[in-house]
Amino acid sequence: MRLKLASMLVFLLVVPVAAQPVESFEAFIANFAGKAIAAGVSRETYQAAMVGLTPDPRVPDLVTTQPEFTTPIWDYIEGRVTAGRIERGKAAMSRNGDLFTATGQRYGVDPYLLGAIWGMETDYGAVLGNKGLIRPIVRSLATLVHQRRSRLVEDEADLIAALQLVQRGPLNAQQLVGSWAGAIGHLQVNPSNVVAHGTDGDGDGRVDLHNSLADALATSAKFLRSLGYQPGVDWGFEVSVPAGFDYLLADRAQMRPISFFAEQGIARVSGRPFADANLGVFLYVPAGKDGPKFLMTQNYLVLKGYNFSDSYALSVAHMTDRLKGGGAFKDDWPRGTALPNLAQRQAIQQALKQLGFYDGAVDGRIGPISQAAYARFQAARGEVADGFITRASHDVLAAAGR
């Protein structure tokens, strides 16, 4: 639900455990006042919203159990892009058809993409009344900042932004509610981006993403455009890859025209031709040569700006197509593959570092950098260099490092 600024995992990432707080919660509340006031939060707003708060005891556990980061990508997608959610989404968009059409036309964002985010984030608004999931975000964000977790800078910015929203109104600190991570409203936008992009979509003079779907859609559309969303461009295409293809070309750091990949024998699984051979794309193989493969456009990377998990981004992309009447992915996932645990992922990165293929952090986060390093290791051994890291990868690298 939160904007992040660097590439993360393809799947099965475990969020680091939060560090021990360096001060009591009461001391943190007192000491953080200076930062908030320096950022424009009035002393009166700060005291009314923060003084007397207690930490939310549920937040620390939630940090380490986010499904985007602890579930294989195929389980994550299929657990969210379900037949029931697709049908509910079609019905919800039909009920609000004029609003979705008008928002799409005004901002140039595919209304079905907005519908997919709505469904993924709050099940079309159904969870917004669940007090076990939706709670005052000032308390949640204060708890996160006090925990001093790895996203401290972003969490501090969102806490200050939440206080700015309280100061701005119309919602006070108890009425400004959202997820445990601080995301607000139907499409779950974090406070910093509500401050930057919050939009009055229904013309009532207020910006209230929780109670106004029009405000939520307009704000998310404006946010997506700020991330570089390109009107009229699809998120990507499922494709087939010929035998003998050089998977080292699956590099999201370099966009190439579709014609480049077509010349290598890559084709859409639908059999339809690509509409624009000059469109810039990258090849994405989240589960290696035996799983679904995609040519992704810039708009897929925009989805990762909305939420940095590839599992989330691909789920939203797929839900967008399903709401339009599209079908399931043609190729199946390698479901029987054994995947490495955290300690094994760390050992994999360490081995790749020792062998000279990897210069990143040894943190167990298997993302594009680790996968590219493993692909280079595979290529050096004369194997298909698809970069798919499995439990068997651990054993192979352990032997290679002896």
Sine and cosine of phi, psi and omega as CSV:
sin_phi,cos_phi,sin_psi,cos_psi,sin_omega,cos_omega
0.00,0.00,0.05,1.00,-0.20,-0.98
-0.79,-0.62,0.57,-0.82,0.06,-1.00
-0.94,0.34,0.73,-0.68,0.09,-1.00
-0.76,-0.65,0.23,-0.97,-0.22,-0.97
-0.85,-0.53,0.21,0.98,0.03,-1.00
-0.50,-0.87,0.39,-0.92,-0.08,-1.00
-0.89,0.46,0.62,-0.78,0.02,-1.00
-0.85,-0.53,-0.44,-0.90,-0.14,-0.99
-0.95,0.31,0.36,-0.93,0.23,-0.97
-1.00,0.07,-0.66,0.75,0.07,-1.00
-0.26,-0.96,0.25,-0.97,0.14,-0.99
0.84,0.54,0.66,0.75,0.06,-1.00
-1.00,-0.02,0.67,-0.74,0.07,-1.00
-0.96,-0.28,0.81,-0.59,0.01,-1.00
-0.95,0.32,0.68,-0.73,-0.01,-1.00
-0.88,0.48,0.55,-0.84,0.04,-1.00
-0.91,0.42,0.63,-0.77,-0.01,-1.00
-0.90,0.44,0.56,-0.83,0.06,-1.00
-0.95,0.32,0.34,-0.94,0.05,-1.00
-0.92,0.40,0.70,-0.71,0.09,-1.00
-0.84,0.54,0.58,-0.82,-0.03,-1.00
-1.00,-0.06,-0.03,1.00,-0.02,-1.00
-0.42,-0.91,0.27,-0.96,0.06,-1.00
-0.92,0.40,0.32,-0.95,0.00,-1.00
-0.90,0.44,-0.63,0.77,0.01,-1.00
-0.89,0.45,-0.67,0.75,0.03,-1.00
-0.92,0.40,-0.62,0.78,0.05,-1.00
-0.87,0.50,-0.72,0.69,0.00,-1.00
-0.85,0.53,-0.68,0.73,-0.01,-1.00
-0.93,0.38,-0.66,0.75,-0.10,-1.00
-0.98,0.22,-0.46,0.89,-0.04,-1.00
-0.97,0.25,-0.28,0.96,-0.05,-1.00
-0.83,0.56,-0.63,0.77,-0.02,-1.00
-0.87,0.50,-0.68,0.73,0.02,-1.00
-0.90,0.44,-0.69,0.72,-0.03,-1.00
-0.91,0.42,-0.70,0.72,-0.03,-1.00
-0.92,0.40,-0.62,0.79,0.05,-1.00
-0.90,0.45,-0.44,0.90,0.01,-1.00
-1.00,0.02,0.07,1.00,0.09,-1.00
0.96,-0.27,0.04,1.00,0.07,-1.00
-0.99,0.16,0.78,-0.63,-0.01,-1.00
-0.94,0.35,0.44,-0.90,0.04,-1.00
-0.88,0.48,-0.59,0.81,-0.02,-1.00
-0.92,0.39,-0.69,0.73,0.03,-1.00
-0.89,0.46,-0.70,0.72,-0.03,-1.00
-0.88,0.48,-0.73,0.68,-0.04,-1.00
-0.90,0.43,-0.67,0.75,-0.02,-1.00
-0.91,0.41,-0.58,0.82,-0.08,-1.00
-1.00,0.01,-0.51,0.86,-0.21,-0.98
-0.93,-0.37,-0.61,0.79,-0.09,-1.00
-0.93,0.38,0.78,-0.63,-0.02,-1.00
1.00,-0.08,-0.08,1.00,0.05,-1.00
-0.92,0.40,0.49,-0.87,0.19,-0.98
-0.88,-0.47,0.47,-0.88,0.00,-1.00
-0.92,0.40,0.52,-0.85,0.07,-1.00
-0.99,0.13,0.92,-0.39,-0.10,-0.99
-0.93,0.37,-0.25,0.97,-0.04,-1.00
-0.99,0.12,-0.37,0.93,-0.15,-0.99
-0.90,0.45,-0.73,0.68,-0.05,-1.00
-0.83,0.56,-0.66,0.75,0.02,-1.00
-0.93,0.38,-0.59,0.80,-0.01,-1.00
-0.90,0.43,-0.52,0.85,0.01,-1.00
-0.86,0.51,-0.63,0.78,-0.12,-0.99
-1.00,-0.06,0.05,1.00,-0.05,-1.00
-0.81,-0.59,0.41,0.91,0.02,-1.00
-0.90,0.43,0.81,-0.58,-0.09,-1.00
-0.90,0.43,-0.45,0.89,0.06,-1.00
-0.85,0.53,-0.44,0.90,-0.17,-0.99
-0.93,-0.37,-0.02,1.00,-0.08,-1.00
-0.78,-0.62,0.11,0.99,-0.11,-0.99
-0.81,-0.59,0.71,-0.70,0.11,-0.99
-0.79,0.61,0.59,-0.81,-0.14,-0.99
-0.84,0.55,-0.60,0.80,-0.03,-1.00
-0.94,0.34,-0.61,0.80,0.06,-1.00
-0.92,0.39,-0.63,0.78,0.00,-1.00
-0.89,0.46,-0.76,0.65,-0.05,-1.00
-0.89,0.46,-0.75,0.66,-0.09,-1.00
-0.95,0.31,-0.34,0.94,0.08,-1.00
-0.98,0.18,-0.20,0.98,-0.05,-1.00
-0.87,-0.49,-0.60,0.80,0.06,-1.00
-1.00,-0.01,0.96,0.26,-0.06,-1.00
-0.98,-0.20,0.27,-0.96,0.02,-1.00
-0.87,0.50,-0.66,0.75,0.00,-1.00
-0.90,0.43,-0.68,0.73,-0.02,-1.00
-0.94,0.35,-0.57,0.82,0.06,-1.00
-0.89,0.46,-0.74,0.67,-0.02,-1.00
-0.92,0.40,-0.66,0.75,0.05,-1.00
-0.88,0.47,-0.60,0.80,0.00,-1.00
-0.92,0.39,-0.68,0.73,0.03,-1.00
-0.88,0.48,-0.66,0.75,0.00,-1.00
-0.92,0.38,-0.67,0.74,-0.02,-1.00
-0.92,0.40,-0.64,0.77,0.02,-1.00
-0.94,0.34,-0.56,0.83,0.06,-1.00
-0.90,0.43,-0.66,0.75,0.02,-1.00
-0.90,0.43,-0.48,0.88,-0.04,-1.00
-0.90,-0.44,0.54,0.84,-0.13,-0.99
-0.85,0.53,-0.71,0.71,-0.03,-1.00
-0.89,0.45,-0.65,0.76,-0.01,-1.00
-0.91,0.42,-0.70,0.71,0.00,-1.00
-0.91,0.42,-0.67,0.74,0.02,-1.00
-0.89,0.46,-0.72,0.69,-0.03,-1.00
-0.90,0.43,-0.66,0.75,0.00,-1.00
-0.91,0.42,-0.69,0.73,0.03,-1.00
-0.87,0.49,-0.68,0.74,-0.01,-1.00
-0.93,0.37,-0.63,0.78,-0.06,-1.00
-0.94,0.35,-0.64,0.77,-0.14,-0.99
-0.95,-0.31,-0.15,0.99,0.03,-1.00
0.97,0.25,0.36,0.93,0.01,-1.00
-0.95,-0.30,0.71,-0.71,0.01,-1.00
-0.81,0.58,0.88,-0.48,-0.01,-1.00
-0.88,0.48,-0.48,0.88,0.03,-1.00
-0.94,0.34,-0.51,0.86,0.10,-0.99
-0.91,0.41,-0.69,0.72,0.06,-1.00
-0.88,0.48,-0.63,0.77,0.04,-1.00
-0.90,0.43,-0.62,0.79,0.01,-1.00
-0.91,0.41,-0.68,0.73,0.05,-1.00
-0.89,0.46,-0.68,0.74,0.04,-1.00
-0.83,0.56,-0.72,0.70,0.00,-1.00
-0.92,0.38,-0.67,0.74,-0.01,-1.00
-0.92,0.40,-0.64,0.77,-0.13,-0.99
-0.99,0.17,-0.73,0.69,-0.10,-0.99
-0.72,-0.70,0.30,0.95,-0.04,-1.00
0.78,0.63,0.77,0.64,0.03,-1.00
0.87,0.49,0.65,0.76,0.06,-1.00
1.00,0.05,-0.08,1.00,-0.11,-0.99
-0.90,0.44,-0.52,0.86,-0.08,-1.00
-1.00,0.04,-0.11,0.99,-0.12,-0.99
-0.91,0.42,-0.37,0.93,0.04,-1.00
-1.00,-0.07,0.05,1.00,-0.03,-1.00
-1.00,0.06,0.96,-0.27,-0.08,-1.00
-0.95,0.32,-0.25,0.97,0.11,-0.99
-0.97,0.25,-0.39,0.92,0.00,-1.00
-0.95,-0.30,-0.55,0.83,-0.07,-1.00
-0.94,-0.34,0.86,-0.51,-0.13,-0.99
-0.56,-0.83,0.22,-0.98,0.04,-1.00
-0.84,0.55,0.82,-0.58,-0.16,-0.99
-0.99,0.15,-0.36,0.93,0.04,-1.00
-0.87,0.49,-0.68,0.73,0.03,-1.00
-0.91,0.42,-0.69,0.72,-0.01,-1.00
-0.88,0.48,-0.73,0.68,-0.04,-1.00
-0.94,0.35,-0.59,0.81,0.07,-1.00
-0.88,0.47,-0.63,0.78,0.04,-1.00
-0.90,0.44,-0.69,0.72,0.01,-1.00
-0.88,0.47,-0.70,0.71,-0.02,-1.00
-0.91,0.41,-0.65,0.76,0.02,-1.00
-0.89,0.46,-0.53,0.85,0.01,-1.00
-0.95,0.33,-0.26,0.97,0.02,-1.00
0.83,0.55,0.70,0.72,-0.01,-1.00
-0.96,0.27,0.01,-1.00,-0.16,-0.99
-0.90,0.45,-0.40,0.92,-0.01,-1.00
-0.99,-0.11,0.62,0.79,-0.12,-0.99
-0.84,0.54,-0.72,0.70,-0.06,-1.00
-0.88,0.48,-0.73,0.68,0.00,-1.00
-0.91,0.42,-0.65,0.76,-0.01,-1.00
-0.91,0.41,-0.65,0.76,0.05,-1.00
-0.88,0.47,-0.69,0.73,0.01,-1.00
-0.88,0.47,-0.64,0.77,0.00,-1.00
-0.95,0.32,-0.58,0.82,0.06,-1.00
-0.90,0.44,-0.71,0.71,0.04,-1.00
-0.89,0.45,-0.66,0.75,0.02,-1.00
-0.89,0.46,-0.64,0.77,0.04,-1.00
-0.88,0.48,-0.66,0.75,0.04,-1.00
-0.92,0.40,-0.59,0.80,0.08,-1.00
-0.90,0.44,-0.62,0.79,0.04,-1.00
-0.92,0.40,-0.64,0.77,0.07,-1.00
-0.88,0.47,-0.68,0.73,0.01,-1.00
-0.90,0.43,-0.61,0.79,-0.03,-1.00
-0.95,0.30,-0.56,0.83,-0.05,-1.00
0.98,0.21,0.04,-1.00,0.14,0.99
-0.99,0.12,-0.08,1.00,-0.10,-0.99
-1.00,-0.07,0.67,-0.74,0.09,-1.00
-1.00,0.04,-0.06,-1.00,-0.12,-0.99
-0.91,0.42,-0.44,0.90,0.05,-1.00
-0.99,0.11,-0.48,0.88,-0.02,-1.00
-1.00,0.08,-0.36,0.93,0.01,-1.00
-0.99,0.15,1.00,-0.08,-0.13,-0.99
-0.90,-0.44,0.34,-0.94,0.03,-1.00
-0.06,-1.00,-0.40,-0.92,-0.03,-1.00
-0.97,0.24,0.15,-0.99,0.06,-1.00
-0.87,0.50,-0.42,0.91,0.01,-1.00
-1.00,-0.03,0.04,1.00,0.09,-1.00
0.99,-0.11,0.02,1.00,-0.03,-1.00
-0.97,0.24,0.60,-0.80,-0.22,-0.98
-0.90,-0.44,0.69,-0.73,0.30,-0.95
1.00,0.08,-0.12,-0.99,-0.11,-0.99
-0.83,0.55,-0.63,0.78,-0.04,-1.00
-0.94,-0.33,0.18,0.98,0.18,-0.98
0.80,0.60,0.98,0.21,0.04,-1.00
-0.95,-0.30,0.70,-0.71,-0.03,-1.00
-0.96,0.28,0.43,-0.90,-0.16,-0.99
-0.83,0.56,-0.63,0.78,-0.01,-1.00
-0.85,0.52,-0.61,0.79,0.00,-1.00
-0.99,0.12,-0.38,0.93,0.17,-0.99
-0.93,0.38,-0.68,0.74,0.07,-1.00
-0.86,0.51,-0.69,0.73,-0.08,-1.00
-0.97,0.22,-0.59,0.81,-0.19,-0.98
-0.80,-0.60,0.03,1.00,-0.02,-1.00
-0.81,0.58,0.76,-0.65,-0.14,-0.99
-0.73,-0.68,0.69,-0.72,0.07,-1.00
-0.99,0.15,1.00,-0.07,-0.07,-1.00
-0.99,0.17,-0.36,0.93,-0.05,-1.00
-0.96,-0.28,0.03,1.00,0.11,-0.99
0.96,0.29,0.37,0.93,-0.02,-1.00
-1.00,-0.08,0.11,0.99,0.03,-1.00
0.99,0.11,0.08,1.00,0.00,-1.00
-0.82,-0.57,0.39,-0.92,0.16,-0.99
-0.88,-0.47,0.96,-0.26,-0.09,-1.00
-0.69,-0.73,1.00,-0.05,-0.10,-0.99
-0.95,0.30,-0.28,0.96,-0.01,-1.00
-0.99,0.14,-0.69,0.72,-0.11,-0.99
-0.98,-0.18,-0.13,0.99,-0.02,-1.00
-0.80,-0.60,0.93,-0.36,0.07,-1.00
-0.90,0.44,-0.57,0.82,0.01,-1.00
-0.88,0.47,-0.69,0.72,0.05,-1.00
-0.89,0.45,-0.67,0.75,-0.03,-1.00
-0.90,0.43,-0.71,0.71,0.00,-1.00
-0.91,0.42,-0.70,0.71,-0.02,-1.00
-0.90,0.45,-0.66,0.75,-0.01,-1.00
-0.91,0.41,-0.71,0.70,-0.01,-1.00
-0.92,0.38,-0.61,0.80,0.05,-1.00
-0.89,0.46,-0.70,0.71,0.02,-1.00
-0.91,0.42,-0.63,0.77,0.04,-1.00
-0.88,0.47,-0.73,0.68,0.00,-1.00
-0.88,0.48,-0.64,0.77,0.04,-1.00
-0.90,0.44,-0.61,0.79,0.01,-1.00
-0.91,0.41,-0.44,0.90,0.02,-1.00
-0.99,0.14,-0.07,1.00,0.04,-1.00
0.97,-0.25,0.28,0.96,0.03,-1.00
-0.85,0.53,0.72,-0.69,-0.02,-1.00
-0.97,-0.25,0.91,-0.41,0.00,-1.00
-0.84,0.54,0.65,-0.76,0.09,-1.00
0.98,0.18,0.07,1.00,-0.02,-1.00
-0.95,-0.32,0.75,-0.66,0.02,-1.00
-0.94,0.34,0.26,-0.97,0.05,-1.00
-0.96,0.28,-0.46,0.89,-0.03,-1.00
0.34,-0.94,-0.18,-0.98,-0.11,-0.99
-0.58,-0.81,0.69,-0.72,0.18,-0.98
-0.96,0.27,0.68,-0.73,-0.10,-0.99
-0.72,-0.70,0.29,-0.96,0.16,-0.99
-0.97,-0.24,0.57,-0.82,-0.05,-1.00
-0.85,-0.52,0.77,-0.64,-0.07,-1.00
-0.95,0.30,0.38,-0.92,0.10,-1.00
-0.86,0.51,0.60,-0.80,0.02,-1.00
0.99,0.10,0.04,1.00,-0.01,-1.00
-0.91,0.41,0.58,-0.81,0.02,-1.00
-1.00,0.06,0.98,-0.19,-0.06,-1.00
-0.95,0.32,-0.13,0.99,0.13,-0.99
-0.91,0.43,-0.25,0.97,0.07,-1.00
-0.98,0.20,-0.11,0.99,0.05,-1.00
-0.99,0.14,0.99,0.16,-0.15,-0.99
-0.73,-0.68,0.95,-0.31,-0.04,-1.00
-0.96,0.29,-0.18,0.98,0.03,-1.00
-0.97,0.25,-0.23,0.97,-0.03,-1.00
-0.76,-0.65,0.91,-0.41,0.08,-1.00
-0.99,0.10,0.73,-0.69,0.04,-1.00
-0.81,-0.59,0.43,-0.91,0.04,-1.00
-0.91,0.42,0.51,-0.86,0.04,-1.00
-0.81,0.59,-0.58,0.82,-0.03,-1.00
-0.85,0.52,-0.54,0.84,0.03,-1.00
-0.87,0.49,-0.73,0.68,-0.02,-1.00
-0.96,0.29,-0.57,0.82,0.04,-1.00
-0.88,0.47,-0.61,0.79,0.04,-1.00
-0.92,0.40,-0.38,0.93,0.05,-1.00
-1.00,0.07,0.00,1.00,0.04,-1.00
0.99,-0.12,0.12,0.99,0.04,-1.00
-0.98,0.18,0.69,-0.72,-0.04,-1.00
-0.64,-0.77,0.37,-0.93,0.08,-1.00
-0.93,0.36,0.64,-0.77,0.00,-1.00
-0.93,0.37,-0.37,0.93,0.03,-1.00
-0.96,0.30,-0.29,0.96,-0.07,-1.00
1.00,0.06,-0.17,0.99,0.01,-1.00
-0.97,0.24,0.49,-0.87,0.04,-1.00
-0.96,0.27,0.38,-0.92,0.13,-0.99
-0.95,0.30,0.70,-0.71,-0.06,-1.00
-0.95,0.31,-0.56,0.83,-0.07,-1.00
-0.73,-0.69,0.98,-0.22,-0.05,-1.00
-0.93,0.37,-0.26,0.97,-0.03,-1.00
-1.00,-0.07,-0.07,1.00,-0.03,-1.00
-0.90,0.43,0.75,-0.66,0.01,-1.00
-0.97,0.26,0.74,-0.67,-0.03,-1.00
-0.57,-0.82,0.21,-0.98,0.21,-0.98
-0.74,-0.68,0.42,-0.91,0.01,-1.00
-1.00,0.03,0.77,-0.64,-0.02,-1.00
-0.84,-0.54,0.85,-0.52,0.01,-1.00
-0.83,-0.56,0.99,0.17,-0.14,-0.99
-0.89,0.45,-0.42,0.91,0.00,-1.00
-0.79,-0.61,0.50,0.86,0.10,-1.00
0.97,0.23,-0.21,-0.98,-0.12,-0.99
-0.91,0.41,-0.35,0.94,-0.07,-1.00
-0.99,-0.14,0.09,1.00,0.02,-1.00
-0.90,-0.44,-0.01,-1.00,0.06,-1.00
-0.87,0.50,0.54,-0.84,-0.02,-1.00
-0.77,-0.64,0.50,-0.87,-0.14,-0.99
-0.63,-0.78,0.59,-0.81,0.30,-0.95
-0.99,-0.11,0.87,-0.50,-0.12,-0.99
-0.95,-0.32,0.65,-0.76,0.05,-1.00
-1.00,-0.07,0.04,-1.00,0.07,-1.00
-0.84,0.54,-0.52,0.85,-0.04,-1.00
-0.92,0.38,-0.40,0.92,0.13,-0.99
-0.93,0.38,-0.66,0.75,0.03,-1.00
-0.91,0.42,-0.50,0.87,0.10,-1.00
-0.88,0.47,-0.66,0.75,0.04,-1.00
-0.88,0.48,-0.56,0.83,0.05,-1.00
-0.96,0.29,-0.30,0.95,0.17,-0.98
-0.97,0.26,-0.50,0.87,0.04,-1.00
-0.96,0.28,-0.64,0.77,0.08,-1.00
-0.45,-0.89,0.83,-0.55,-0.25,-0.97
-0.98,0.22,-0.02,1.00,0.02,-1.00
-0.98,0.20,0.77,-0.63,0.11,-0.99
-0.89,0.45,-0.57,0.82,0.03,-1.00
-0.86,0.50,-0.70,0.71,0.02,-1.00
-0.91,0.42,-0.75,0.66,-0.07,-1.00
-0.87,0.49,-0.69,0.73,-0.01,-1.00
-0.94,0.34,-0.53,0.85,0.06,-1.00
-0.91,0.42,-0.70,0.71,0.04,-1.00
-0.89,0.45,-0.69,0.73,0.01,-1.00
-0.86,0.51,-0.73,0.68,-0.02,-1.00
-0.92,0.39,-0.65,0.76,0.03,-1.00
-0.89,0.46,-0.59,0.80,0.06,-1.00
-0.83,0.56,-0.74,0.68,0.01,-1.00
-0.91,0.40,-0.64,0.77,-0.04,-1.00
-0.92,0.38,-0.58,0.81,0.06,-1.00
-0.92,0.40,-0.42,0.91,0.05,-1.00
-1.00,0.09,-0.07,1.00,0.00,-1.00
0.97,-0.23,0.09,1.00,0.03,-1.00
-0.95,0.32,0.19,-0.98,-0.05,-1.00
-0.97,-0.23,-0.11,-0.99,0.01,-1.00
-0.94,0.35,0.24,-0.97,0.12,-0.99
-0.86,0.52,0.59,-0.81,-0.04,-1.00
-0.96,0.27,-0.72,0.70,0.00,-1.00
-1.00,0.09,0.58,-0.81,-0.02,-1.00
-1.00,0.01,0.28,-0.96,0.02,-1.00
-1.00,0.08,0.44,-0.90,0.05,-1.00
-0.98,0.18,0.95,0.31,-0.20,-0.98
-0.89,0.45,-0.47,0.88,-0.06,-1.00
-0.99,0.12,0.04,1.00,-0.06,-1.00
-0.94,0.33,0.76,-0.66,0.09,-1.00
-0.99,0.16,0.77,-0.64,-0.07,-1.00
-0.95,-0.31,0.51,-0.86,-0.07,-1.00
-0.96,0.27,0.51,-0.86,0.10,-0.99
-0.99,0.11,-0.04,-1.00,-0.09,-1.00
-0.86,0.50,-0.74,0.67,-0.02,-1.00
-0.88,0.48,-0.62,0.78,0.01,-1.00
-0.93,0.36,-0.59,0.80,0.04,-1.00
-0.91,0.41,-0.64,0.77,0.07,-1.00
-0.90,0.44,-0.65,0.76,0.03,-1.00
-0.91,0.42,-0.60,0.80,0.05,-1.00
-0.88,0.48,-0.74,0.67,0.00,-1.00
-0.90,0.45,-0.64,0.77,0.01,-1.00
-0.90,0.44,-0.66,0.75,0.02,-1.00
-0.91,0.41,-0.67,0.74,0.04,-1.00
-0.89,0.45,-0.58,0.81,0.05,-1.00
-0.91,0.41,-0.72,0.69,-0.02,-1.00
-0.90,0.44,-0.52,0.86,0.00,-1.00
-1.00,0.09,-0.06,1.00,0.08,-1.00
1.00,0.04,0.26,0.97,-0.03,-1.00
-0.98,-0.18,-0.21,0.98,-0.18,-0.98
-0.63,-0.78,0.70,-0.71,0.03,-1.00
-0.79,-0.62,0.35,0.94,0.02,-1.00
-1.00,-0.01,-0.16,-0.99,-0.01,-1.00
-0.97,0.26,0.55,-0.83,0.11,-0.99
-1.00,-0.07,1.00,0.09,-0.11,-0.99
-0.80,-0.60,0.02,1.00,-0.01,-1.00
0.98,0.19,0.08,1.00,0.01,-1.00
-1.00,0.01,0.95,-0.30,-0.03,-1.00
-1.00,-0.04,0.99,-0.10,0.02,-1.00
-0.86,-0.52,-0.27,-0.96,-0.08,-1.00
-0.85,0.53,-0.56,0.83,-0.03,-1.00
-0.94,0.35,-0.71,0.70,0.03,-1.00
-0.90,0.43,-0.65,0.76,-0.01,-1.00
-0.91,0.42,-0.65,0.76,0.02,-1.00
-0.90,0.44,-0.61,0.79,0.03,-1.00
-0.91,0.42,-0.67,0.74,0.01,-1.00
-0.92,0.39,-0.58,0.82,0.05,-1.00
-0.88,0.47,-0.64,0.77,0.03,-1.00
-0.92,0.40,-0.60,0.80,0.09,-1.00
-0.89,0.46,-0.70,0.71,0.04,-1.00
-0.87,0.49,-0.69,0.72,-0.03,-1.00
-0.89,0.46,-0.63,0.78,0.01,-1.00
-0.90,0.44,-0.41,0.91,0.02,-1.00
-1.00,-0.08,0.04,1.00,0.01,-1.00
0.98,0.20,0.32,0.95,-0.01,-1.00
-1.00,-0.10,0.20,-0.98,0.13,-0.99
-0.91,0.41,0.87,-0.49,-0.16,-0.99
-1.00,-0.04,0.91,0.42,-0.04,-1.00
-1.00,0.00,-0.11,0.99,0.09,-1.00
0.95,0.32,0.20,0.98,-0.05,-1.00
-0.99,0.16,0.93,-0.37,-0.06,-1.00
-1.00,-0.02,0.87,-0.48,-0.02,-1.00
-0.84,-0.54,-0.01,-1.00,0.05,-1.00
-0.90,0.44,-0.56,0.83,0.06,-1.00
-0.89,0.45,-0.48,0.88,0.04,-1.00
-0.87,0.50,-0.60,0.80,0.01,-1.00
-0.87,0.49,-0.73,0.69,-0.04,-1.00
-0.92,0.40,-0.65,0.76,-0.01,-1.00
-0.90,0.44,-0.70,0.71,-0.02,-1.00
-0.94,0.35,-0.58,0.81,0.05,-1.00
-0.88,0.47,-0.66,0.75,0.02,-1.00
-0.93,0.38,-0.63,0.78,-0.03,-1.00
-0.92,0.39,-0.47,0.88,-0.04,-1.00
-1.00,0.07,-0.10,1.00,-0.03,-1.00
-0.96,0.27,0.00,0.00,0.00,0.00
